Amino acid sequence: MNIRIAKIEDAPNLVEFNQAMALETEGKRLETAILQNGVESVFHDEKKGFYVVAEDENKIVGGLMVTFEWSDWRNSWFWWIQSVYILPEARGRKIYSRLYEFVKAKARASGNVCGFRLYVENENVNAQKVYEKVGMQTSHYLMYEDMI
C-alpha cells in the first residue's frame, strides 16, 4: 500500500470517488462537469488544499482532500479533512488510518498546524467509528450553512 500526495492524473479517480461518496452517504448525484472542474482546481491552486490517495498494486483505492482554516485563537492552522472515500472492496483494511497518519505527518512537518477537523453525516455511523478509532472526537460545535 502506497500513500502519497495525489497528482493531476489522479483527478478522474477523485471525481469518481466524490460521485460515489455523495450518492452513498447523501443520495445525491453530483454534476460531473462541475465536480471535475472543482477537483482539478485544487491541483491548480495550492491555497485551496491538496489530495492524498491510497494506491494498492497501481490502483487508487481511496483518497481524501485537505483544506485549510486559519485559527486566530491559536495562531495556527486547522486542516479540514474532506471528500473521504474508500472503494467498497478495499474497506476494512485500515486505509483511512494510513491516509490520516500520512496527513498527520505532513502537518507536523509543516510546523504550524494545531489540529484536524472534519464533518460527517449524522447517519454515517460506520465512518464515525473509523474516525474515533484514529483518535478523533466529536466537537462541541454544530455546523450551519446558508447556500447562495
C-alpha positions as CSV (number, residue, x, y, z in Angstrom):
1,M,0.0,0.0,0.0
2,N,1.4,3.4,-1.1
3,I,0.0,6.6,0.4
4,R,1.0,9.7,-1.5
5,I,0.0,13.2,-2.5
6,A,-2.3,13.0,-5.5
7,K,-1.3,14.1,-8.9
8,I,-3.5,15.8,-11.6
9,E,-3.5,12.4,-13.3
10,D,-5.5,11.0,-10.3
11,A,-8.3,13.6,-10.9
12,P,-10.6,11.1,-12.8
13,N,-10.4,8.7,-9.8
14,L,-11.1,11.5,-7.4
15,V,-14.1,12.6,-9.4
16,E,-15.5,9.1,-9.3
17,F,-14.8,8.8,-5.6
18,N,-16.7,12.1,-4.9
19,Q,-19.7,11.0,-7.0
20,A,-19.8,7.6,-5.3
21,M,-19.5,9.2,-1.8
22,A,-22.2,11.7,-2.4
23,L,-24.6,9.0,-3.7
24,E,-23.7,6.5,-1.0
25,T,-23.9,8.9,2.0
26,E,-26.4,11.6,0.9
27,G,-28.3,10.1,-2.0
28,K,-27.0,13.0,-4.2
29,R,-26.0,12.9,-7.8
30,L,-23.2,15.4,-8.5
31,E,-22.9,17.1,-11.9
32,T,-19.7,15.6,-13.5
33,A,-18.5,18.8,-15.2
34,I,-18.8,20.9,-12.1
35,L,-17.2,18.3,-10.0
36,Q,-14.4,17.7,-12.4
37,N,-13.6,21.4,-12.5
38,G,-13.8,21.6,-8.7
39,V,-11.3,18.7,-8.3
40,E,-8.9,20.0,-10.9
41,S,-9.0,23.5,-9.4
42,V,-7.3,22.1,-6.3
43,F,-4.4,20.9,-8.3
44,H,-4.1,24.3,-10.0
45,D,-4.3,26.4,-6.8
46,E,-2.4,25.0,-3.7
47,K,-4.2,27.5,-1.5
48,K,-7.3,25.5,-2.0
49,G,-5.8,22.4,-0.5
50,F,-4.4,19.0,-1.6
51,Y,-5.5,15.5,-2.2
52,V,-3.9,12.3,-0.7
53,V,-4.5,8.9,-2.2
54,A,-4.0,5.3,-1.3
55,E,-2.6,3.1,-4.1
56,D,-2.6,-0.7,-4.0
57,E,-1.0,-2.6,-6.8
58,N,-1.1,0.5,-9.0
59,K,-4.8,1.1,-8.4
60,I,-6.2,4.1,-6.5
61,V,-8.4,2.5,-3.7
62,G,-9.1,5.6,-1.6
63,G,-8.5,9.2,-1.1
64,L,-9.2,12.4,0.8
65,M,-8.8,16.1,0.4
66,V,-7.3,18.6,2.9
67,T,-8.3,22.2,3.1
68,F,-7.2,25.0,5.4
69,E,-8.8,27.1,8.1
70,W,-6.8,29.8,9.9
71,S,-7.4,30.0,13.7
72,D,-6.7,33.4,15.2
73,W,-7.3,31.9,18.6
74,R,-4.4,29.5,18.1
75,N,-2.3,31.5,15.6
76,S,-2.1,28.3,13.5
77,W,-4.0,26.3,11.0
78,F,-6.7,23.7,11.3
79,W,-6.6,21.2,8.4
80,W,-10.1,20.1,7.3
81,I,-10.3,16.5,6.0
82,Q,-12.9,16.3,3.3
83,S,-14.1,14.1,0.5
84,V,-13.0,10.9,2.2
85,Y,-13.8,7.8,0.1
86,I,-12.5,4.2,0.1
87,L,-13.6,1.8,-2.5
88,P,-16.1,-0.7,-1.0
89,E,-13.9,-3.7,-1.8
90,A,-11.0,-2.1,0.0
91,R,-12.8,-1.2,3.2
92,G,-11.8,-2.9,6.4
93,R,-8.1,-2.7,5.6
94,K,-7.4,0.4,7.7
95,I,-6.8,2.5,4.6
96,Y,-8.3,5.6,6.2
97,S,-6.0,5.2,9.1
98,R,-3.0,5.1,6.8
99,L,-4.2,8.2,4.9
100,Y,-4.8,10.0,8.2
101,E,-1.3,9.1,9.5
102,F,0.2,10.4,6.3
103,V,-1.7,13.7,6.7
104,K,-0.7,14.0,10.4
105,A,3.0,13.5,9.5
106,K,2.7,16.2,6.8
107,A,1.0,18.6,9.3
108,R,3.7,18.0,11.9
109,A,6.4,18.7,9.3
110,S,4.7,22.0,8.4
111,G,5.1,23.2,11.9
112,N,2.0,25.4,12.0
113,V,-1.0,23.1,12.2
114,C,-2.9,22.9,15.5
115,G,-5.4,20.2,14.6
116,F,-7.7,18.5,12.3
117,R,-11.4,18.8,11.7
118,L,-13.9,17.0,9.5
119,Y,-17.6,16.8,9.2
120,V,-19.6,13.6,8.7
121,E,-23.2,12.8,8.0
122,N,-25.1,12.1,11.2
123,E,-26.3,8.8,9.9
124,N,-22.9,7.6,8.8
125,V,-22.1,5.6,11.9
126,N,-19.5,3.4,10.2
127,A,-17.4,6.4,9.3
128,Q,-17.8,7.9,12.7
129,K,-16.4,4.7,14.3
130,V,-13.4,4.8,12.0
131,Y,-12.7,8.5,12.9
132,E,-13.0,7.7,16.6
133,K,-10.6,4.7,16.2
134,V,-7.9,7.0,14.9
135,G,-8.3,9.3,17.9
136,M,-10.7,12.0,16.6
137,Q,-13.6,13.1,18.9
138,T,-16.9,14.9,18.3
139,S,-16.5,18.6,18.9
140,H,-18.8,20.9,20.8
141,Y,-19.6,22.9,17.6
142,L,-22.6,22.5,15.4
143,M,-22.3,23.2,11.7
144,Y,-24.6,25.7,10.0
145,E,-24.8,26.6,6.3
146,D,-26.6,29.0,4.0
147,M,-26.2,28.2,0.4
148,I,-26.1,31.0,-2.2
